[in-house]
């Protein structure tokens, strides 16, 4: 049975996305402390397996655990799980080679790709003002990426740490954009619990296959960090999946940029990575475009309400 379409509430969707950005940045900062000492597949496994804890608690609180995970779209969940796991694996690997804010900055290509895919694949309406805002945001991303766009960087040895990390992060951005689109498709017929549950199950299964490549037994402190990473990841995944229920992908996606603010703060306090003027300039630009979209969506909502109230009602309509 098809679930009733969710109400369109752009500001609620945006708010959920921003909160999820804070949670995911906390998760990434914690993960970076383990990335150099543990295989990426092992990190993906613990992140996905322990993420089931907040999910199951949330579904139990909702009071409908069994129905929440029912699905008739196994293929759709498989696509989302496969693409999303790839994005997670590539993104976590990039954190091993790059400062936190640099890895996140390169990942900012993902929302831009998602806006384009939303217009092409989902047929969402993307008006000129939003295209303009995304275009300006892309300029900000290019400014932040400018150190990696130098001829000597990408033209050099791909085995070099920063260069390899940049390539991994960029590849992860494409996978993340594809996952965004698949999540939006699933929200049309599937419940949030099912979308997140099957993603964690599939990610855990796929990453468990890497145990043959060699895993390391974590000590008690690292195990506690793994559990924290999983819980943060589970909470963030619930929030971001819910956000796509209340607004179009092309509205939600640009707010991935807010993670740069938190990445700068966590990178500074936890790792001593001071942001450069280039990164700060790009962060200001993308934050400004996000604020513009919020303001514009609010204005359009008011205008549509006034037009509807003022429009003459035809008999029989």
C-alpha positions in Angstrom: 0.0 0.0 0.0 1.4 3.4 -1.0 2.2 5.8 1.9 0.5 9.1 1.8 2.7 11.8 0.2 4.4 13.9 3.0 3.5 17.6 3.3 5.8 20.1 1.6 7.6 22.1 4.4 10.8 23.5 3.0 12.0 25.2 6.2 11.5 22.0 8.2 13.3 20.0 5.7 16.2 22.5 5.6 16.4 22.5 9.5 16.6 18.7 9.6 19.4 18.8 7.0 21.4 21.4 8.9 21.1 19.5 12.2 22.2 16.3 10.4 25.2 18.2 9.1 26.4 19.0 12.6 25.9 15.4 13.7 27.7 14.0 10.7 30.6 16.4 11.2 31.0 15.2 14.8 31.0 11.6 13.5 33.7 12.4 10.8 35.9 14.2 13.4 35.7 11.2 15.7 36.3 8.8 12.8 39.4 10.7 11.7 41.1 9.8 15.0 40.8 6.1 14.1 41.3 6.3 10.3 45.0 5.9 10.3 45.0 2.8 12.6 42.1 0.7 11.3 41.1 -0.6 7.8 38.4 1.4 6.1 36.2 -1.7 5.7 36.3 -2.2 9.5 35.4 1.4 10.2 32.4 1.2 7.8 31.2 -2.0 9.5 31.2 -0.6 13.0 29.7 2.7 11.8 26.8 0.9 10.1 26.3 -1.9 12.7 26.2 0.4 15.8 24.0 2.9 13.9 21.2 0.3 14.1 21.0 1.1 17.9 19.4 4.6 17.6 17.4 3.5 14.7 15.7 0.6 16.5 15.1 2.7 19.6 13.5 5.4 17.4 11.3 2.9 15.6 10.3 1.3 19.0 9.4 4.8 20.3 7.3 5.3 17.2 5.5 2.2 18.2 5.4 0.4 14.9 8.7 -1.5 14.4 7.4 -4.3 12.2 5.4 -2.1 9.8 8.2 0.5 9.7 10.6 -1.8 8.0 8.2 -3.5 5.6 9.1 -2.9 2.0 8.0 -3.9 -1.5 10.9 -2.1 -3.2 13.9 -4.5 -2.5 15.6 -3.4 -5.7 15.4 0.3 -4.7 16.9 -0.4 -1.3 19.7 -2.5 -2.9 20.6 0.4 -5.2 20.6 2.9 -2.3 22.7 0.6 -0.1 25.3 -0.2 -2.8 25.8 3.4 -3.8 25.6 4.7 -0.3 28.2 2.2 1.0 30.5 3.2 -1.8 30.2 6.8 -0.9 30.9 6.0 2.8 33.9 3.8 2.0 35.5 6.5 -0.3 34.7 9.3 2.0 36.2 7.5 5.1 39.3 6.6 3.1 39.8 10.3 2.1 39.9 11.3 5.8 43.0 9.2 6.2 44.9 11.5 3.8 43.3 14.9 4.2 42.5 17.5 6.9 38.9 17.3 8.0 37.9 20.6 6.3 39.6 19.7 3.0 37.9 16.3 2.8 34.5 17.9 3.5 35.2 20.7 1.0 35.8 18.3 -1.9 32.6 16.4 -0.9 30.7 19.7 -1.6 30.6 18.7 -5.2 28.0 16.2 -4.2 25.1 18.6 -3.6 25.8 20.4 -6.8 25.7 17.1 -8.7 22.5 16.2 -6.9 20.7 19.3 -7.9 21.5 18.5 -11.6 20.4 14.9 -11.2 17.2 16.0 -9.4 16.3 18.2 -12.4 17.2 15.5 -15.0 16.0 12.3 -13.3 13.4 13.3 -10.8 12.0 16.1 -13.0 12.0 18.5 -10.0 11.4 22.2 -10.8 14.6 24.2 -10.4 14.0 27.8 -11.0 16.5 30.4 -12.3 17.2 31.9 -8.8 18.1 28.4 -7.5 20.4 27.6 -10.4 22.1 31.0 -9.8 22.6 30.3 -6.1 24.0 26.8 -6.8 26.3 28.3 -9.5 27.6 30.9 -7.0 28.0 28.1 -4.4 30.0 26.1 -7.0 32.4 29.1 -7.3 32.9 29.0 -3.5 33.6 25.2 -3.8 36.2 25.9 -6.5 37.9 28.5 -4.3 38.1 25.9 -1.5 39.4 23.3 -3.9 41.9 25.6 -5.6 45.0 24.1 -3.9 44.1 20.7 -5.4 43.4 22.2 -8.9 47.0 23.3 -9.4 48.8 21.5 -12.2 51.3 19.9 -10.0 48.7 18.4 -7.7 46.6 16.3 -9.9 49.3 15.9 -12.4 51.7 14.4 -9.9 52.0 11.0 -8.3 48.6 9.5 -7.5 50.2 7.6 -4.6 50.9 10.8 -2.8 48.7 11.2 0.2 46.9 14.5 -0.4 46.4 13.8 -4.1 45.0 10.3 -3.5 42.8 11.6 -0.7 41.4 14.3 -3.0 40.7 11.7 -5.7 38.9 9.4 -3.2 36.8 12.3 -1.9 35.8 13.4 -5.4 34.8 9.9 -6.3 32.8 9.7 -3.1 31.0 12.9 -4.0 29.5 11.3 -7.1 28.4 8.2 -5.2 26.8 10.5 -2.5 24.9 12.4 -5.1 23.5 9.2 -6.5 22.5 8.1 -3.0 20.7 11.4 -2.5 18.6 10.8 -5.6 17.8 7.3 -4.6 16.7 8.3 -1.1 14.3 10.9 -2.6 12.8 8.2 -4.8 12.4 5.8 -1.9 10.7 8.4 0.2 7.8 8.5 -2.3 6.7 5.0 -1.3 8.9 3.8 1.6 8.9 4.8 5.3 12.0 6.4 6.8 12.6 3.4 9.1 12.8 1.0 6.2 15.1 3.3 4.1 17.6 3.7 7.0 17.3 0.1 8.3 18.0 -1.6 5.0 20.9 0.8 4.3 22.6 -0.1 7.6 22.0 -3.8 7.1 23.5 -3.7 3.6 26.4 -1.5 4.5 27.2 -3.8 7.4 27.1 -6.9 5.2 29.2 -5.4 2.4 31.8 -4.0 4.7 32.0 -7.4 6.6 33.2 -8.9 3.4 36.4 -6.9 3.8 37.4 -8.9 7.0 39.4 -11.2 4.7 41.7 -8.2 3.9 42.7 -8.0 7.6 41.0 -6.3 10.5 42.5 -5.1 13.8 40.9 -5.9 17.2 40.1 -2.5 18.9 41.0 -1.9 22.5 38.3 -0.7 24.9 38.8 3.0 24.2 38.7 2.6 20.4 35.7 0.4 20.7 33.9 3.1 22.7 34.8 5.5 19.8 33.5 3.1 17.3 30.2 2.9 19.2 30.0 6.7 19.3 30.6 6.9 15.6 27.8 4.4 14.9 25.3 6.2 17.2 26.1 9.6 15.6 25.8 8.1 12.2 22.5 6.5 13.0 21.0 9.7 14.3 22.4 11.7 11.4 21.0 9.3 8.9 17.5 9.5 10.4 17.6 13.3 10.3 18.8 13.5 6.7 16.3 10.9 5.4 13.5 12.8 7.1 14.6 16.1 5.6 14.0 14.8 2.1 10.4 14.1 3.0 9.6 17.8 3.4 11.4 19.4 0.4 12.8 18.7 -3.0 16.3 17.4 -3.3 17.3 20.5 -5.2 16.3 22.6 -2.1 17.9 20.4 0.5 21.1 19.5 -1.2 22.9 22.9 -1.0 22.7 22.9 2.8 25.3 20.2 2.9 27.6 23.3 2.7 26.9 24.1 6.4 29.2 21.2 7.4 32.2 23.4 6.5 31.5 25.6 9.5 31.5 22.7 11.8 34.5 21.1 10.1 36.5 24.2 10.6 35.7 24.3 14.3 36.3 20.6 14.9 39.4 20.5 12.8 40.9 23.4 14.7 40.1 22.2 18.3 40.7 18.5 17.7 43.6 18.4 15.2 45.1 21.9 15.2 44.3 22.3 11.5 43.9 26.1 11.1 41.8 27.2 8.1 43.4 29.2 5.4 42.0 32.4 3.9 41.1 30.4 0.8 38.9 28.0 2.7 37.3 30.8 4.7 36.5 32.7 1.6 34.8 29.8 0.0 32.9 28.9 3.1 31.5 32.4 3.4 30.3 32.2 -0.2 28.5 28.9 0.1 27.0 29.9 3.4 25.6 33.0 1.8 24.0 31.1 -1.0 22.4 28.8 1.5 20.9 31.7 3.4 19.6 33.2 0.1 17.8 30.0 -0.8 16.1 29.9 2.7 15.0 33.5 2.3 13.8 33.0 -1.3 11.8 29.8 -0.4 10.1 31.6 2.4 9.2 34.5 0.2 7.8 32.2 -2.5 5.7 30.4 0.0 4.1 33.7 1.2 3.5 34.8 -2.4 1.9 31.5 -3.4 -0.5 31.7 -0.4 -1.5 35.3 -1.3 -2.0 34.4 -4.9 -4.2 31.5 -4.0 -6.3 33.6 -1.6 -6.7 36.4 -4.2 -7.5 34.2 -7.2 -11.2 34.0 -8.2 -12.7 30.5 -7.6 -14.4 29.1 -10.7 -17.5 27.0 -10.3 -16.9 23.3 -10.4 -13.1 23.7 -9.7 
